[in-house]
Every structure is written in structure tokens, then in C-alpha cells.
Amino acid sequence: MVEHANKIRAFAKSKGLLAKTDKIDAQLIKDYASTMKPQPKQNQLSEVAEKISDLLKRRHPLLDDKMRETSRLDKDDNANIKEFISSHIDFLNEQIEAVQQEINSLTAESEMQEKVNLLTSIPGIGQQTALMILTLLPEIASSENKSLAALVGVAPFIQGGRKTLRKALYIAAVASVRWNKPLADFYHRLRAKGKCGKVAIVAVMHKLLSMVSSVYKRKSPWVENLA
């Protein structure tokens, strides 16, 4: 395991140790370990998952830039400017495609593919959402549903939490209302009771996250009658 250097420096200051030599550092690390008894971090990502996470984080701003440029293209009447914008959009498309190919390659050649297959067995969860859950919410392996909902930001209110993942889960919940019968029935029951659309979708997000957690921990694909 790796412990953050700042923690060891703070420990040294608490002991009044200012000198720094290899021998002193070695003894300091030994004393820190015996005193603080640091534990291995749970939910650490594998090397491949870390790479995929970095690529997903790169893909997100590229998509945002493309959306903004497409909006500018529709509004600008200057032919020269439109040409510049179109050229930039072409470049962004190339970058997005290159990043996506690398994501697909890393996923297909690693243990991530099996995990993605599990999560995408749930109607409404696509590969990108599955990968975002696996890399941005590693706590899925060990945390309870309420904790997961709080981490994402879907309980009790849709604020805070992990914004990028929450946005992906929102889109997945909207798709689930169309393709996932148990969640569609749940959504329509809430609407029939007078809940507004956004509140009902947030409730669907919560249930969808619970489904994902269940499938992941059971290590078996989604089955409708177990939802």
C-alpha cells in the first residue's frame, strides 16, 4: 500500500523531527507504521480501471467542447468563422473517436469487460455508464445502497455528490423508463401519485443504482423478476 507523504511529514512534525536523512526517514516511516497502523485502502482501482477513468475524464470535456462549438456553428452567420468552427468540430470528433477506441480496447482486453457485461445486462445501462460507475464509484464493491446514493448525490436530494456520474445516471434513468419495465412501472406509479417528472426520475435513479449494486455484488446478470 502507499501512504500519502503529507501524513508522514505531519507525523514527523508532531514528534519534533526536522532533520532529514535516509536513516532518519526509514526510522520515521517504521515509527509511523507501528503507531498509526495504516490499513490498505479499500475499493482501489486496478491499473486498467485507472487508465479508463483518465480517458473518460478526458472524453467528457471533449464532448462539452463539441456541443459548444456546434451551438456556435448554428448561430454564426460569418462564413469564415463557420469554416473555423467546422474545422475545430472535425478535430474534436477525431479526438473523441481516438479516446473512445482506446477505452474500448482497454475494456475488451481486461477484466473490465466482464464487469461491464454484468452492468449492461440491466436495461438502461450502456457501456459508457457502466464504465463510469466502475471507475468513478469503486465503492460499488463494498458500500450499502444508501451510502452509494449519497456518494452519487441522489439521496435525499440531487445536489453534491459526483456530478459527472450523477449526470450519466440521470440519462440512464430516463432510458430505463422506456426500456426497463420494473423501473418504468415504478416511474408511472409515482407520476400517477402526483410526483413531478424530475422527482420521479431521481427516485428511478436511486432504484437503478440499487439494481446496479445488486447485480455487481451477486456477480450474476440482471433478471427482471429479481429487480
Phi and psi restraints in degrees (value plus and minus 20) as a CYANA .aco file:
   2 VAL   PHI    -138.9   -98.9
   2 VAL   PSI     107.0   147.0
   3 GLU   PHI    -123.8   -83.8
   3 GLU   PSI     121.1   161.1
   4 HIS   PHI     -83.7   -43.7
   4 HIS   PSI     114.5   154.5
   5 ALA   PHI     -80.4   -40.4
   5 ALA   PSI     -51.7   -11.7
   6 ASN   PHI     -81.5   -41.5
   6 ASN   PSI     -54.7   -14.7
   7 LYS   PHI     -85.4   -45.4
   7 LYS   PSI     -60.1   -20.1
   8 ILE   PHI     -91.4   -51.4
   8 ILE   PSI     -56.9   -16.9
   9 ARG   PHI     -84.0   -44.0
   9 ARG   PSI     -61.4   -21.4
  10 ALA   PHI     -83.2   -43.2
  10 ALA   PSI     -58.5   -18.5
  11 PHE   PHI     -82.3   -42.3
  11 PHE   PSI     -61.7   -21.7
  12 ALA   PHI     -83.0   -43.0
  12 ALA   PSI     -62.5   -22.5
  13 LYS   PHI     -83.4   -43.4
  13 LYS   PSI     -57.8   -17.8
  14 SER   PHI     -84.7   -44.7
  14 SER   PSI     -43.8    -3.8
  15 LYS   PHI    -116.7   -76.7
  15 LYS   PSI     -19.6    20.4
  16 GLY   PHI      53.7    93.7
  16 GLY   PSI       4.4    44.4
  17 LEU   PHI    -112.7   -72.7
  17 LEU   PSI      93.6   133.6
  18 LEU   PHI    -130.3   -90.3
  18 LEU   PSI     -48.4    -8.4
  19 ALA   PHI     -86.8   -46.8
  19 ALA   PSI     134.0   174.0
  20 LYS   PHI    -162.5  -122.5
  20 LYS   PSI      87.3   127.3
  21 THR   PHI    -155.9  -115.9
  21 THR   PSI     146.9   186.9
  22 ASP   PHI     -79.0   -39.0
  22 ASP   PSI     -61.0   -21.0
  23 LYS   PHI     -86.5   -46.5
  23 LYS   PSI     -64.2   -24.2
  24 ILE   PHI     -84.5   -44.5
  24 ILE   PSI     -62.7   -22.7
  25 ASP   PHI     -81.4   -41.4
  25 ASP   PSI     -62.2   -22.2
  26 ALA   PHI     -82.9   -42.9
  26 ALA   PSI     -63.2   -23.2
  27 GLN   PHI     -88.1   -48.1
  27 GLN   PSI     -57.3   -17.3
  28 LEU   PHI     -82.8   -42.8
  28 LEU   PSI     -65.4   -25.4
  29 ILE   PHI     -83.2   -43.2
  29 ILE   PSI     -60.1   -20.1
  30 LYS   PHI     -82.5   -42.5
  30 LYS   PSI     -65.4   -25.4
  31 ASP   PHI     -84.3   -44.3
  31 ASP   PSI     -59.7   -19.7
  32 TYR   PHI     -81.0   -41.0
  32 TYR   PSI     -66.2   -26.2
  33 ALA   PHI     -83.7   -43.7
  33 ALA   PSI     -61.9   -21.9
  34 SER   PHI     -93.2   -53.2
  34 SER   PSI     -49.5    -9.5
  35 THR   PHI    -104.5   -64.5
  35 THR   PSI     -69.4   -29.4
  36 MET   PHI    -106.7   -66.7
  36 MET   PSI     -42.6    -2.6
  37 LYS   PHI      27.6    67.6
  37 LYS   PSI      38.5    78.5
  38 PRO   PHI     -82.9   -42.9
  38 PRO   PSI     122.6   162.6
  39 GLN   PHI    -124.5   -84.5
  39 GLN   PSI     129.8   169.8
  40 PRO   PHI     -78.7   -38.7
  40 PRO   PSI     119.6   159.6
  41 LYS   PHI     -90.9   -50.9
  41 LYS   PSI     113.3   153.3
  42 GLN   PHI    -100.6   -60.6
  42 GLN   PSI     140.9   180.9
  43 ASN   PHI      43.7    83.7
  43 ASN   PSI       5.4    45.4
  44 GLN   PHI     -90.3   -50.3
  44 GLN   PSI     121.7   161.7
  45 LEU   PHI     -98.0   -58.0
  45 LEU   PSI     129.0   169.0
  46 SER   PHI     -91.1   -51.1
  46 SER   PSI     148.0   188.0
  47 GLU   PHI     -80.0   -40.0
  47 GLU   PSI     -61.5   -21.5
  48 VAL   PHI     -85.7   -45.7
  48 VAL   PSI     -63.4   -23.4
  49 ALA   PHI     -81.6   -41.6
  49 ALA   PSI     -57.8   -17.8
  50 GLU   PHI     -81.9   -41.9
  50 GLU   PSI     -63.1   -23.1
  51 LYS   PHI     -84.0   -44.0
  51 LYS   PSI     -63.3   -23.3
  52 ILE   PHI     -84.0   -44.0
  52 ILE   PSI     -60.6   -20.6
  53 SER   PHI     -79.0   -39.0
  53 SER   PSI     -65.2   -25.2
  54 ASP   PHI     -82.4   -42.4
  54 ASP   PSI     -59.8   -19.8
  55 LEU   PHI     -87.9   -47.9
  55 LEU   PSI     -60.2   -20.2
  56 LEU   PHI     -82.9   -42.9
  56 LEU   PSI     -59.1   -19.1
  57 LYS   PHI     -87.0   -47.0
  57 LYS   PSI     -50.8   -10.8
  58 ARG   PHI     -94.3   -54.3
  58 ARG   PSI     -58.7   -18.7
  59 ARG   PHI     -83.5   -43.5
  59 ARG   PSI     -58.1   -18.1
  60 HIS   PHI     -78.9   -38.9
  60 HIS   PSI     -71.9   -31.9
  61 PRO   PHI     -87.2   -47.2
  61 PRO   PSI     -48.5    -8.5
  62 LEU   PHI     -83.0   -43.0
  62 LEU   PSI     -62.8   -22.8
  63 LEU   PHI     -84.9   -44.9
  63 LEU   PSI     -59.6   -19.6
  64 ASP   PHI     -82.8   -42.8
  64 ASP   PSI     -62.9   -22.9
  65 ASP   PHI     -83.1   -43.1
  65 ASP   PSI     -61.4   -21.4
  66 LYS   PHI     -82.3   -42.3
  66 LYS   PSI     -61.8   -21.8
  67 MET   PHI     -82.5   -42.5
  67 MET   PSI     -62.8   -22.8
  68 ARG   PHI     -86.0   -46.0
  68 ARG   PSI     -62.9   -22.9
  69 GLU   PHI     -86.7   -46.7
  69 GLU   PSI     -57.8   -17.8
  70 THR   PHI     -83.3   -43.3
  70 THR   PSI     -58.8   -18.8
  71 SER   PHI     -84.4   -44.4
  71 SER   PSI     -61.8   -21.8
  72 ARG   PHI     -84.2   -44.2
  72 ARG   PSI     -58.8   -18.8
  73 LEU   PHI     -80.8   -40.8
  73 LEU   PSI     -58.6   -18.6
  74 ASP   PHI     -91.1   -51.1
  74 ASP   PSI     -44.3    -4.3
  75 LYS   PHI    -120.0   -80.0
  75 LYS   PSI     -44.2    -4.2
  76 ASP   PHI    -106.4   -66.4
  76 ASP   PSI     113.7   153.7
  77 ASP   PHI    -119.5   -79.5
  77 ASP   PSI     -29.9    10.1
  78 ASN   PHI     -94.9   -54.9
  78 ASN   PSI      98.9   138.9
  79 ALA   PHI     -80.9   -40.9
  79 ALA   PSI     -60.8   -20.8
  80 ASN   PHI     -84.6   -44.6
  80 ASN   PSI     -63.8   -23.8
  81 ILE   PHI     -84.2   -44.2
  81 ILE   PSI     -61.5   -21.5
  82 LYS   PHI     -80.7   -40.7
  82 LYS   PSI     -55.6   -15.6
  83 GLU   PHI     -86.2   -46.2
  83 GLU   PSI     -62.9   -22.9
  84 PHE   PHI     -81.3   -41.3
  84 PHE   PSI     -64.2   -24.2
  85 ILE   PHI     -84.5   -44.5
  85 ILE   PSI     -63.6   -23.6
  86 SER   PHI     -81.5   -41.5
  86 SER   PSI     -60.0   -20.0
  87 SER   PHI     -83.1   -43.1
  87 SER   PSI     -60.5   -20.5
  88 HIS   PHI     -87.1   -47.1
  88 HIS   PSI     -59.4   -19.4
  89 ILE   PHI     -82.2   -42.2
  89 ILE   PSI     -60.8   -20.8
  90 ASP   PHI     -81.0   -41.0
  90 ASP   PSI     -62.5   -22.5
  91 PHE   PHI     -82.7   -42.7
  91 PHE   PSI     -64.1   -24.1
  92 LEU   PHI     -83.3   -43.3
  92 LEU   PSI     -59.5   -19.5
  93 ASN   PHI     -81.1   -41.1
  93 ASN   PSI     -60.0   -20.0
  94 GLU   PHI     -83.8   -43.8
  94 GLU   PSI     -63.2   -23.2
  95 GLN   PHI     -84.8   -44.8
  95 GLN   PSI     -64.0   -24.0
  96 ILE   PHI     -81.6   -41.6
  96 ILE   PSI     -63.3   -23.3
  97 GLU   PHI     -83.9   -43.9
  97 GLU   PSI     -62.1   -22.1
  98 ALA   PHI     -83.9   -43.9
  98 ALA   PSI     -63.9   -23.9
  99 VAL   PHI     -83.4   -43.4
  99 VAL   PSI     -63.0   -23.0
 100 GLN   PHI     -84.5   -44.5
 100 GLN   PSI     -60.4   -20.4
 101 GLN   PHI     -81.9   -41.9
 101 GLN   PSI     -60.0   -20.0
 102 GLU   PHI     -86.6   -46.6
 102 GLU   PSI     -59.6   -19.6
 103 ILE   PHI     -81.1   -41.1
 103 ILE   PSI     -67.5   -27.5
 104 ASN   PHI     -81.7   -41.7
 104 ASN   PSI     -61.5   -21.5
 105 SER   PHI     -85.5   -45.5
 105 SER   PSI     -67.5   -27.5
 106 LEU   PHI     -82.6   -42.6
 106 LEU   PSI     -58.8   -18.8
 107 THR   PHI     -86.5   -46.5
 107 THR   PSI     -68.1   -28.1
 108 ALA   PHI     -85.7   -45.7
 108 ALA   PSI     -48.6    -8.6
 109 GLU   PHI    -117.9   -77.9
 109 GLU   PSI      -6.1    33.9
 110 SER   PHI    -158.7  -118.7
 110 SER   PSI    -199.1  -159.1
 111 GLU   PHI     -87.0   -47.0
 111 GLU   PSI     -32.8     7.2
 112 MET   PHI     -84.9   -44.9
 112 MET   PSI     -50.2   -10.2
 113 GLN   PHI     -81.9   -41.9
 113 GLN   PSI     -62.1   -22.1
 114 GLU   PHI     -83.1   -43.1
 114 GLU   PSI     -60.3   -20.3
 115 LYS   PHI     -87.8   -47.8
 115 LYS   PSI     -60.7   -20.7
 116 VAL   PHI     -82.5   -42.5
 116 VAL   PSI     -62.2   -22.2
 117 ASN   PHI     -79.6   -39.6
 117 ASN   PSI     -58.9   -18.9
 118 LEU   PHI     -81.1   -41.1
 118 LEU   PSI     -71.2   -31.2
 119 LEU   PHI     -90.7   -50.7
 119 LEU   PSI     -55.1   -15.1
 120 THR   PHI     -97.9   -57.9
 120 THR   PSI     -22.4    17.6
 121 SER   PHI     -90.4   -50.4
 121 SER   PSI     -36.1     3.9
 122 ILE   PHI    -104.9   -64.9
 122 ILE   PSI      98.2   138.2
 123 PRO   PHI     -76.4   -36.4
 123 PRO   PSI     107.4   147.4
 124 GLY   PHI      88.9   128.9
 124 GLY   PSI     -40.8    -0.8
 125 ILE   PHI    -119.2   -79.2
 125 ILE   PSI      94.4   134.4
 126 GLY   PHI    -116.0   -76.0
 126 GLY   PSI     158.8   198.8
 127 GLN   PHI     -80.7   -40.7
 127 GLN   PSI     -64.3   -24.3
 128 GLN   PHI     -83.1   -43.1
 128 GLN   PSI     -63.2   -23.2
 129 THR   PHI     -84.8   -44.8
 129 THR   PSI     -61.2   -21.2
 130 ALA   PHI     -80.0   -40.0
 130 ALA   PSI     -65.5   -25.5
 131 LEU   PHI     -85.6   -45.6
 131 LEU   PSI     -57.4   -17.4
 132 MET   PHI     -85.4   -45.4
 132 MET   PSI     -60.5   -20.5
 133 ILE   PHI     -83.0   -43.0
 133 ILE   PSI     -65.7   -25.7
 134 LEU   PHI     -87.2   -47.2
 134 LEU   PSI     -52.1   -12.1
 135 THR   PHI    -120.5   -80.5
 135 THR   PSI     -48.5    -8.5
 136 LEU   PHI    -118.6   -78.6
 136 LEU   PSI     -30.2     9.8
 137 LEU   PHI    -154.7  -114.7
 137 LEU   PSI      42.5    82.5
 138 PRO   PHI     -82.0   -42.0
 138 PRO   PSI     -37.3     2.7
 139 GLU   PHI     -84.5   -44.5
 139 GLU   PSI     -30.3     9.7
 140 ILE   PHI     -75.8   -35.8
 140 ILE   PSI     -45.7    -5.7
 141 ALA   PHI     -94.3   -54.3
 141 ALA   PSI     -43.4    -3.4
 142 SER   PHI    -156.4  -116.4
 142 SER   PSI     -39.5     0.5
 143 SER   PHI    -106.0   -66.0
 143 SER   PSI     135.6   175.6
 144 GLU   PHI     -96.9   -56.9
 144 GLU   PSI     143.5   183.5
 145 ASN   PHI     -78.3   -38.3
 145 ASN   PSI     -61.2   -21.2
 146 LYS   PHI     -83.5   -43.5
 146 LYS   PSI     -60.2   -20.2
 147 SER   PHI     -86.3   -46.3
 147 SER   PSI     -60.8   -20.8
 148 LEU   PHI     -82.9   -42.9
 148 LEU   PSI     -63.4   -23.4
 149 ALA   PHI     -81.3   -41.3
 149 ALA   PSI     -59.7   -19.7
 150 ALA   PHI     -88.0   -48.0
 150 ALA   PSI     -59.4   -19.4
 151 LEU   PHI     -83.8   -43.8
 151 LEU   PSI     -60.7   -20.7
 152 VAL   PHI     -95.0   -55.0
 152 VAL   PSI     -54.1   -14.1
 153 GLY   PHI      81.9   121.9
 153 GLY   PSI      11.9    51.9
 154 VAL   PHI    -132.9   -92.9
 154 VAL   PSI      -9.3    30.7
 155 ALA   PHI    -172.4  -132.4
 155 ALA   PSI     113.2   153.2
 156 PRO   PHI    -102.3   -62.3
 156 PRO   PSI     -34.5     5.5
 157 PHE   PHI    -145.7  -105.7
 157 PHE   PSI     133.4   173.4
 158 ILE   PHI    -104.6   -64.6
 158 ILE   PSI      55.4    95.4
 159 GLN   PHI    -173.1  -133.1
 159 GLN   PSI     137.7   177.7
 160 GLY   PHI      49.0    89.0
 160 GLY   PSI    -179.9  -139.9
 161 GLY   PHI      51.0    91.0
 161 GLY   PSI    -183.4  -143.4
 162 ARG   PHI    -116.0   -76.0
 162 ARG   PSI      78.9   118.9
 163 LYS   PHI     -78.9   -38.9
 163 LYS   PSI     -66.4   -26.4
 164 THR   PHI     -82.4   -42.4
 164 THR   PSI     -63.4   -23.4
 165 LEU   PHI     -88.2   -48.2
 165 LEU   PSI     -58.8   -18.8
 166 ARG   PHI     -83.0   -43.0
 166 ARG   PSI     -59.0   -19.0
 167 LYS   PHI     -83.1   -43.1
 167 LYS   PSI     -63.7   -23.7
 168 ALA   PHI     -84.7   -44.7
 168 ALA   PSI     -59.2   -19.2
 169 LEU   PHI     -89.2   -49.2
 169 LEU   PSI     -52.9   -12.9
 170 TYR   PHI     -82.8   -42.8
 170 TYR   PSI     -66.7   -26.7
 171 ILE   PHI     -82.0   -42.0
 171 ILE   PSI     -60.4   -20.4
 172 ALA   PHI     -84.5   -44.5
 172 ALA   PSI     -56.8   -16.8
 173 ALA   PHI     -86.2   -46.2
 173 ALA   PSI     -59.8   -19.8
 174 VAL   PHI     -82.2   -42.2
 174 VAL   PSI     -62.3   -22.3
 175 ALA   PHI     -85.7   -45.7
 175 ALA   PSI     -55.6   -15.6
 176 SER   PHI     -84.6   -44.6
 176 SER   PSI     -53.9   -13.9
 177 VAL   PHI     -81.6   -41.6
 177 VAL   PSI     -45.6    -5.6
 178 ARG   PHI    -111.3   -71.3
 178 ARG   PSI     -57.3   -17.3
 179 TRP   PHI    -132.2   -92.2
 179 TRP   PSI     -35.1     4.9
 180 ASN   PHI    -130.2   -90.2
 180 ASN   PSI      83.9   123.9
 181 LYS   PHI     -77.9   -37.9
 181 LYS   PSI     -68.4   -28.4
 182 PRO   PHI     -78.2   -38.2
 182 PRO   PSI     -60.5   -20.5
 183 LEU   PHI     -93.9   -53.9
 183 LEU   PSI     -54.1   -14.1
 184 ALA   PHI     -83.7   -43.7
 184 ALA   PSI     -64.5   -24.5
 185 ASP   PHI     -82.3   -42.3
 185 ASP   PSI     -61.3   -21.3
 186 PHE   PHI     -82.3   -42.3
 186 PHE   PSI     -66.1   -26.1
 187 TYR   PHI     -79.4   -39.4
 187 TYR   PSI     -67.4   -27.4
 188 HIS   PHI     -89.1   -49.1
 188 HIS   PSI     -50.7   -10.7
 189 ARG   PHI     -84.0   -44.0
 189 ARG   PSI     -62.9   -22.9
 190 LEU   PHI     -84.5   -44.5
 190 LEU   PSI     -61.6   -21.6
 191 ARG   PHI     -85.3   -45.3
 191 ARG   PSI     -57.7   -17.7
 192 ALA   PHI     -85.2   -45.2
 192 ALA   PSI     -46.6    -6.6
 193 LYS   PHI    -104.7   -64.7
 193 LYS   PSI     -18.8    21.2
 194 GLY   PHI      78.9   118.9
 194 GLY   PSI     -16.5    23.5
 195 LYS   PHI     -90.6   -50.6
 195 LYS   PSI     120.2   160.2
 196 CYS   PHI     -91.7   -51.7
 196 CYS   PSI     142.7   182.7
 197 GLY   PHI     -77.7   -37.7
 197 GLY   PSI     -64.0   -24.0
 198 LYS   PHI     -85.6   -45.6
 198 LYS   PSI     -62.3   -22.3
 199 VAL   PHI     -82.6   -42.6
 199 VAL   PSI     -61.1   -21.1
 200 ALA   PHI     -85.4   -45.4
 200 ALA   PSI     -59.5   -19.5
 201 ILE   PHI     -86.5   -46.5
 201 ILE   PSI     -60.1   -20.1
 202 VAL   PHI     -81.5   -41.5
 202 VAL   PSI     -59.3   -19.3
 203 ALA   PHI     -84.4   -44.4
 203 ALA   PSI     -57.6   -17.6
 204 VAL   PHI     -85.1   -45.1
 204 VAL   PSI     -59.8   -19.8
 205 MET   PHI     -77.1   -37.1
 205 MET   PSI     -63.3   -23.3
 206 HIS   PHI     -81.3   -41.3
 206 HIS   PSI     -66.5   -26.5
 207 LYS   PHI     -88.2   -48.2
 207 LYS   PSI     -58.0   -18.0
 208 LEU   PHI     -83.2   -43.2
 208 LEU   PSI     -60.8   -20.8
 209 LEU   PHI     -83.3   -43.3
 209 LEU   PSI     -57.9   -17.9
 210 SER   PHI     -84.4   -44.4
 210 SER   PSI     -59.6   -19.6
 211 MET   PHI     -81.3   -41.3
 211 MET   PSI     -66.1   -26.1
 212 VAL   PHI     -79.4   -39.4
 212 VAL   PSI     -65.9   -25.9
 213 SER   PHI     -80.5   -40.5
 213 SER   PSI     -63.4   -23.4
 214 SER   PHI     -84.1   -44.1
 214 SER   PSI     -67.0   -27.0
 215 VAL   PHI     -82.7   -42.7
 215 VAL   PSI     -63.2   -23.2
 216 TYR   PHI     -84.6   -44.6
 216 TYR   PSI     -64.4   -24.4
 217 LYS   PHI     -94.1   -54.1
 217 LYS   PSI     -51.4   -11.4
 218 ARG   PHI     -95.4   -55.4
 218 ARG   PSI     -42.3    -2.3
 219 LYS   PHI      38.8    78.8
 219 LYS   PSI      15.9    55.9
 220 SER   PHI    -160.6  -120.6
 220 SER   PSI     127.0   167.0
 221 PRO   PHI     -81.0   -41.0
 221 PRO   PSI     141.5   181.5
 222 TRP   PHI     -85.7   -45.7
 222 TRP   PSI     117.2   157.2
 223 VAL   PHI    -147.7  -107.7
 223 VAL   PSI     109.1   149.1
 224 GLU   PHI     -76.0   -36.0
 224 GLU   PSI     -64.0   -24.0
 225 ASN   PHI     -94.8   -54.8
 225 ASN   PSI     -22.5    17.5
 226 LEU   PHI    -122.1   -82.1
 226 LEU   PSI     -22.4    17.6
